[in-house]
Amino acid sequence: MPGERSTKFTPIRLVLTFLIPTASPLTRSHNLTEATRDMVKKSTEDVKALAAFPAGGSGQAHRKAIQTKMGRDFTTALQGFQRVQRLSAEKQRGTVEVQKRAVEAAEEA
C-alpha cells in the first residue's frame, strides 16, 4: 500500500539492520536471525519447486545432476544456518541472564 513501510528484509536491509547501532545487540541479533530464517524458508520453497520440475526431454541427465547438486548444497547451507541459529540462541539466553542479574542487583541496591 502507498506510504506503508515494508518490513520485508532485503539483503541490503539485512546488512543495515545488523550494522547500524540503533538497536541493542540482542535486538540486532534477533532481527538478523529472523531475516535469515525468512530467507531459508523462501529458499526451501524454491528448492522444492526445482525438485518438482519435470526431468524429461533432452539434457535430462544434466538437469538431474544439477538438481541433485543444488539440493546437496542447500542442505549443507541449511545445516550451517541451524548451527549458527543454535549458537545465536545460546548467546541471546546468556545476554538475557546477564541483564536479569544486573536488574536484580540494581533493585537490591
C-alpha positions as CSV (number, residue, x, y, z in Angstrom):
1,M,0.0,0.0,0.0
2,P,1.2,3.5,-0.7
3,G,3.0,5.2,2.2
4,E,3.4,1.9,4.1
5,R,6.9,0.8,5.1
6,S,8.0,-2.6,4.1
7,T,9.0,-4.9,6.8
8,K,10.4,-7.4,4.3
9,F,14.1,-7.9,4.6
10,T,16.2,-7.5,1.5
11,P,19.9,-8.3,1.6
12,I,20.8,-4.6,1.9
13,R,18.2,-4.1,4.7
14,L,19.6,-7.2,6.4
15,V,23.1,-5.7,6.4
16,L,22.0,-2.3,7.5
17,T,19.9,-3.8,10.3
18,F,22.9,-5.7,11.6
19,L,25.4,-2.9,11.2
20,I,23.6,0.3,12.3
21,P,23.9,0.6,16.1
22,T,20.4,2.0,16.6
23,A,19.2,-1.2,18.4
24,S,20.7,-3.2,21.1
25,P,23.0,-6.1,20.1
26,L,20.3,-8.5,21.3
27,T,17.7,-6.9,19.0
28,R,20.1,-6.8,16.0
29,S,21.0,-10.4,16.5
30,H,17.3,-11.4,16.8
31,N,16.5,-9.3,13.6
32,L,19.3,-11.0,11.7
33,T,18.2,-14.4,12.8
34,E,14.6,-13.7,11.8
35,A,15.6,-12.3,8.4
36,T,17.8,-15.3,7.8
37,R,15.1,-17.7,8.8
38,D,12.7,-16.0,6.3
39,M,15.4,-16.3,3.5
40,V,15.8,-20.0,4.4
41,K,12.1,-20.6,4.3
42,K,11.8,-19.0,0.8
43,S,14.8,-20.9,-0.4
44,T,13.3,-24.1,0.8
45,E,10.2,-23.4,-1.3
46,D,12.4,-22.7,-4.3
47,V,14.4,-25.9,-3.9
48,K,11.2,-27.9,-3.6
49,A,9.9,-26.3,-6.8
50,L,13.2,-27.1,-8.5
51,A,13.0,-30.7,-7.4
52,A,9.4,-30.9,-8.8
53,F,10.5,-29.6,-12.1
54,P,9.9,-32.2,-14.8
55,A,13.1,-34.0,-15.8
56,G,12.0,-35.2,-19.2
57,G,13.4,-34.3,-22.6
58,S,16.9,-33.7,-23.8
59,G,19.5,-32.9,-21.2
60,Q,17.7,-34.9,-18.6
61,A,20.8,-36.4,-17.0
62,H,22.5,-33.0,-16.9
63,R,19.4,-31.3,-15.3
64,K,19.1,-34.2,-12.8
65,A,22.8,-33.7,-11.8
66,I,22.3,-30.0,-11.3
67,Q,19.1,-30.6,-9.2
68,T,21.0,-33.1,-7.0
69,K,24.0,-30.8,-6.5
70,M,21.7,-27.8,-5.7
71,G,19.8,-30.0,-3.2
72,R,23.0,-31.1,-1.5
73,D,24.4,-27.6,-1.4
74,F,21.2,-26.3,0.1
75,T,21.1,-29.0,2.7
76,T,24.7,-28.1,3.7
77,A,23.8,-24.4,3.9
78,L,20.7,-25.2,5.9
79,Q,22.7,-27.2,8.4
80,G,25.2,-24.4,8.7
81,F,22.4,-21.9,9.4
82,Q,20.9,-24.2,12.0
83,R,24.3,-24.4,13.8
84,V,24.6,-20.6,13.8
85,Q,21.0,-20.3,14.9
86,R,21.6,-22.5,17.9
87,L,24.7,-20.5,18.8
88,S,22.8,-17.3,18.5
89,A,20.0,-18.5,20.7
90,E,22.6,-19.6,23.4
91,K,24.2,-16.1,23.3
92,Q,20.8,-14.4,23.5
93,R,19.9,-16.5,26.5
94,G,23.3,-15.6,28.1
95,T,22.7,-11.9,27.5
96,V,19.2,-12.1,28.9
97,E,20.6,-13.8,32.1
98,V,23.2,-11.1,32.5
99,Q,20.6,-8.4,32.1
100,K,18.3,-10.1,34.6
101,R,21.2,-10.2,37.1
102,A,22.0,-6.6,36.6
103,V,18.4,-5.6,37.2
104,E,18.2,-7.7,40.3
105,A,21.4,-6.2,41.6
106,A,20.2,-2.7,40.9
107,E,16.9,-3.4,42.7
108,E,18.8,-4.8,45.8
109,A,21.0,-1.7,46.0
